[in-house]
Amino acid sequence: SELDDLEAEVKERVLMLITVRAPRSDDLRRVLSTANAAHSFERIGDYARNTAKRTKAIMATDPANLPWDQLIEIGTMVAAMIDDVIVAHQQGDLDAAQAIRNSDVHVDKLHTAFFGGVIAAMEEGDVPPLVGAHLLFIGKNLERIGDFTTSLAEQVLFIETGETVE
């Protein structure tokens, strides 16, 4: 709820800046990108909260022999992307922003492999269906966090170049 409140405050301030100060192109890019970033961080928070709830549910069962290593690999990569995009924004680093954007392909590949592995383990009876469903959602949450982080990197590129990224 704190992230929801912060997002609403950012949107309110963005609207005020646009209507009262009429920013020029480079300032307007920063203002609009801030609103987009607030939304991305709010969604990242939602996915993180959902991941925590699902992890708690899994831990209440017998969590042995689950593909934790794969989830940790995806989660570590996504967390590093978030750290890197904040630094890229602070420094206006186009190369870092592009590298973050490119790394999302690797996150997607890791997620696809994780998804297939969980489905196979469920079919073989190694992972109970409810636990498997939680794992699949956690994997998807992490993949979506990667997508939103990629969007943040694209905002850095937009701020610095004035060009939208396809």
C-alpha positions in Angstrom: 0.0 0.0 0.0 3.0 2.3 0.6 4.1 1.8 -3.0 0.5 2.5 -4.2 0.5 5.7 -2.2 3.9 6.8 -3.6 2.8 6.0 -7.2 -0.3 8.2 -6.7 1.8 11.0 -5.2 4.2 10.9 -8.2 1.3 11.0 -10.7 -0.2 14.0 -8.8 3.1 15.8 -8.9 3.7 15.0 -12.6 0.3 16.4 -13.4 1.0 19.5 -11.4 4.4 20.0 -13.1 3.0 19.6 -16.6 0.1 22.0 -16.0 1.8 24.6 -13.9 5.3 24.7 -15.3 4.9 23.6 -18.9 8.3 21.8 -19.1 10.2 21.8 -22.3 11.2 18.6 -24.2 14.1 17.3 -22.1 12.4 18.2 -18.8 9.1 16.8 -20.1 10.8 13.5 -20.9 12.1 13.3 -17.3 8.7 14.1 -15.9 6.8 11.6 -18.0 9.5 8.9 -17.5 9.1 9.5 -13.7 5.4 8.7 -13.9 6.2 5.5 -15.9 8.9 4.5 -13.5 6.6 5.0 -10.5 4.1 2.6 -12.1 6.8 0.0 -12.9 8.1 0.1 -9.3 4.6 -0.2 -8.0 4.0 -3.3 -10.1 7.4 -4.8 -9.1 6.3 -4.4 -5.5 3.1 -6.2 -6.2 4.9 -9.1 -7.8 7.4 -9.2 -4.9 4.6 -9.3 -2.4 2.8 -12.1 -4.3 6.1 -14.0 -4.5 6.6 -13.7 -0.7 3.1 -15.0 0.0 3.5 -18.0 -2.4 6.9 -18.8 -0.9 5.4 -18.8 2.6 2.7 -21.2 1.4 5.4 -23.5 -0.1 7.4 -23.4 3.1 4.4 -24.6 5.0 4.6 -27.9 3.0 7.6 -30.1 2.6 9.8 -27.8 0.5 12.7 -30.3 -0.1 13.7 -31.3 -3.6 12.2 -28.3 -5.3 14.0 -26.3 -8.0 15.2 -23.5 -5.6 18.5 -23.1 -7.5 16.7 -22.1 -10.7 14.5 -19.6 -8.8 17.5 -18.2 -7.0 19.3 -17.8 -10.3 16.3 -15.9 -11.9 15.7 -13.8 -8.8 19.4 -12.9 -8.4 19.6 -11.8 -12.0 16.4 -9.7 -11.8 17.6 -8.1 -8.5 20.9 -7.2 -10.2 18.9 -5.7 -13.1 17.0 -3.5 -10.7 20.2 -2.3 -8.9 21.8 -1.7 -12.3 18.8 0.3 -13.7 18.8 2.6 -10.7 22.5 3.3 -11.3 22.0 3.7 -15.0 19.3 6.3 -14.4 21.4 8.2 -11.9 24.4 8.3 -14.3 22.5 8.6 -17.5 24.4 5.5 -18.7 23.1 4.4 -22.1 25.3 1.4 -22.4 24.2 0.0 -19.0 20.5 0.7 -19.9 20.9 -1.2 -23.2 22.7 -4.1 -21.4 19.8 -4.3 -18.9 17.4 -4.3 -21.8 19.3 -7.1 -23.5 19.6 -9.2 -20.4 15.8 -9.7 -20.3 16.2 -12.3 -23.1 18.3 -14.4 -20.7 15.7 -14.0 -17.9 13.0 -15.2 -20.4 15.1 -18.3 -21.3 15.7 -19.1 -17.7 12.0 -18.8 -17.0 11.0 -21.0 -19.9 13.4 -23.7 -18.7 12.1 -23.4 -15.1 8.5 -23.6 -16.3 9.2 -26.8 -18.3 11.1 -28.4 -15.4 8.3 -27.7 -13.0 5.7 -29.1 -15.3 7.7 -32.2 -15.9 8.3 -32.7 -12.1 4.5 -32.3 -11.6 3.7 -34.9 -14.3 6.2 -37.3 -12.7 4.6 -36.8 -9.3 7.8 -35.3 -7.8 6.1 -32.0 -7.1 2.6 -31.8 -5.7 0.2 -29.9 -8.0 -0.5 -27.1 -5.4 3.2 -26.5 -4.8 3.9 -26.7 -8.5 1.3 -24.0 -9.2 2.9 -21.8 -6.6 6.3 -22.4 -8.2 5.0 -21.6 -11.6 3.5 -18.3 -10.4 6.7 -17.4 -8.6 8.7 -18.0 -11.7 6.2 -15.9 -13.7 6.4 -13.1 -11.1 10.2 -13.0 -11.4 10.0 -12.9 -15.2 7.5 -10.0 -15.0 9.7 -8.1 -12.6 12.4 -8.5 -15.3 10.0 -7.1 -17.9 9.2 -4.1 -15.7 12.9 -3.5 -15.1 13.5 -3.6 -18.8 10.8 -1.0 -19.1 12.8 1.1 -16.6 15.9 0.7 -18.7 14.0 1.8 -21.8 12.9 5.0 -19.8 16.6 5.7 -19.2 17.2 5.4 -23.0 14.2 7.7 -23.7 15.3 10.4 -21.2 18.8 10.5 -22.5 18.1 10.2 -26.3 14.5 11.4 -26.7 13.8 8.3 -28.8 11.3 5.6 -27.8 12.6 2.1 -27.9 10.8 -0.6 -29.9 
